[in-house]
Each structure stands twice: as C-alpha cells, then as structure tokens.
Amino acid sequence: MHSDGLNNAINSTTVVAVLIATVAFAAIFTVPGQYPKDEDNLPPEYSPGEANIAPKAEFIVFFVFDSFALFISLAVVVVQTSIVVIERKQKEQLMSIINKLMWMACVMVSVAFLALSYVIVGEKEKWLAVGVTGIGTVIMGMTLGTMCYWMVVQRLEASKLLSSTRSRRSSMSTRSHSHSGSFSVMSDSELINTEFKKKKVYAI
C-alpha cells in the first residue's frame, strides 16, 4: 500500500472518530421529549434530570449503543493521537484494527438511531420506523459485506503471492547460490507491497 494513501487513511479515520464521538455525546443530552418541565411536581417514578422517555425500552437500547459508539470513537482518537508508528507494516496492522473499531462505532450509531426512531414516530406511524430499519439494515449490510469481501479477496491474493514468491525463491536457490542471494534482497512483505502498488483499491 502507498505510504501517502495509508497516511491519508489514518488522518481521515481520526476526523471521523471525532465526528462520531461528537454526535454520540450530543445525542444523549438532546433526546426527544426532553425532560419534565415542572421539577417541583415530578411523578413518583421520576427523578430530577430524568428524561421523559427514559423508562421506554427503545431509549435503553439507544442509550447503550450510543454509549458504546461514543467510547469506541474516543478510544480510537486516543490511540491515533498517542501512538506514532514508523514501519509501514505496523501502520497497516494498526489501521486494520482501528478500521474494525470504526465499523463497530458506525453500526452502534445506526442501531441507536433506529431504536430512537420508534419513539419519535409514535405507535400510529410505527411503519415508518420499520421501513427505515429495513432500509438502514440493507445499506449497512451491503456496505460492510462488500468491505469484508474485498478484505478477504485481498488476503487470499496476498497469501497466493507470498506462497508463489517463496516457491520461486526455493527453486532458484537450488540452482545457483548467486541467484539465491539476488532474490533475497527484498522481503516477503516488500514484495507483496510492491505488487499491491499496482492496485487502485486497497482494503484494510
């Protein structure tokens, strides 16, 4: 993978993590329905500062998944701003882990939004929330499925390239010691990276 592309991916991931953390933090304190207006005459089951929709199961689902998205995004921001990786292979490994965390954060935010949509539309218009849930599930499923497919295909290509390179080296080393020395200049990871530089799309 090109170093410029990897650095751009790292910077983009940091920005996206900050945005998701900001949205997730703000969503918890701007819930629909707000809070009881008259805090002096609260119902027996309510406490000061409690949201009107707090007892609903949909809000509990929203709160849990939104909190997960918030803390996952903050963890990514801490890692990105605290760890400096020099080697390209280690950068790719770090980005691979961080990308999976960002996938999880996006899924968590989506679930939180869908859960709260059932409260917003009400019982009479519940079909709207069901329709949005179906559309969101299809879009997120297709997106993550495509990304996983690209990632698996690329891992298989890298494995085949690595095995063919090693077999080629082994056959050349049996023929001539000089050829063996010339082929051992580049490491396996360097050969794979050189091959993947020809690709326009690289899945981490």
Secondary structure in CASP SS format (residue, H / E / C, confidence):
PFRMAT SS
TARGET T0000
AUTHOR 0000-0000-0000
METHOD secondary structure of the structure
MODEL  1
M C 1.00
H C 1.00
S H 1.00
D H 1.00
G H 1.00
L H 1.00
N H 1.00
N H 1.00
A H 1.00
I H 1.00
N H 1.00
S H 1.00
T H 1.00
T H 1.00
V H 1.00
V H 1.00
A H 1.00
V H 1.00
L H 1.00
I H 1.00
A H 1.00
T H 1.00
V H 1.00
A H 1.00
F H 1.00
A H 1.00
A H 1.00
I H 1.00
F C 1.00
T C 1.00
V C 1.00
P C 1.00
G C 1.00
Q C 1.00
Y C 1.00
P C 1.00
K C 1.00
D C 1.00
E H 1.00
D H 1.00
N H 1.00
L C 1.00
P C 1.00
P C 1.00
E C 1.00
Y C 1.00
S C 1.00
P C 1.00
G C 1.00
E C 1.00
A C 1.00
N C 1.00
I C 1.00
A C 1.00
P C 1.00
K C 1.00
A H 1.00
E H 1.00
F H 1.00
I H 1.00
V H 1.00
F H 1.00
F H 1.00
V H 1.00
F H 1.00
D H 1.00
S H 1.00
F H 1.00
A H 1.00
L H 1.00
F H 1.00
I H 1.00
S H 1.00
L H 1.00
A H 1.00
V H 1.00
V H 1.00
V H 1.00
V H 1.00
Q H 1.00
T H 1.00
S H 1.00
I C 1.00
V C 1.00
V C 1.00
I C 1.00
E C 1.00
R H 1.00
K H 1.00
Q H 1.00
K H 1.00
E H 1.00
Q H 1.00
L H 1.00
M H 1.00
S H 1.00
I H 1.00
I H 1.00
N H 1.00
K H 1.00
L H 1.00
M H 1.00
W H 1.00
M H 1.00
A H 1.00
C H 1.00
V H 1.00
M H 1.00
V H 1.00
S H 1.00
V H 1.00
A H 1.00
F H 1.00
L H 1.00
A H 1.00
L H 1.00
S H 1.00
Y H 1.00
V H 1.00
I H 1.00
V H 1.00
G C 1.00
E C 1.00
K C 1.00
E C 1.00
K H 1.00
W H 1.00
L H 1.00
A H 1.00
V H 1.00
G H 1.00
V H 1.00
T H 1.00
G H 1.00
I H 1.00
G H 1.00
T H 1.00
V H 1.00
I H 1.00
M H 1.00
G H 1.00
M H 1.00
T H 1.00
L H 1.00
G H 1.00
T H 1.00
M H 1.00
C H 1.00
Y H 1.00
W H 1.00
M H 1.00
V H 1.00
V H 1.00
Q H 1.00
R H 1.00
L H 1.00
E H 1.00
A H 1.00
S H 1.00
K H 1.00
L H 1.00
L H 1.00
S H 1.00
S H 1.00
T H 1.00
R H 1.00
S H 1.00
R H 1.00
R H 1.00
S H 1.00
S H 1.00
M H 1.00
S H 1.00
T H 1.00
R H 1.00
S C 1.00
H H 1.00
S H 1.00
H H 1.00
S H 1.00
G H 1.00
S H 1.00
F H 1.00
S C 1.00
V C 1.00
M C 1.00
S C 1.00
D H 1.00
S H 1.00
E H 1.00
L H 1.00
I H 1.00
N H 1.00
T H 1.00
E H 1.00
F H 1.00
K C 1.00
K C 1.00
K C 1.00
K C 1.00
V C 1.00
Y C 1.00
A C 1.00
I C 1.00
END
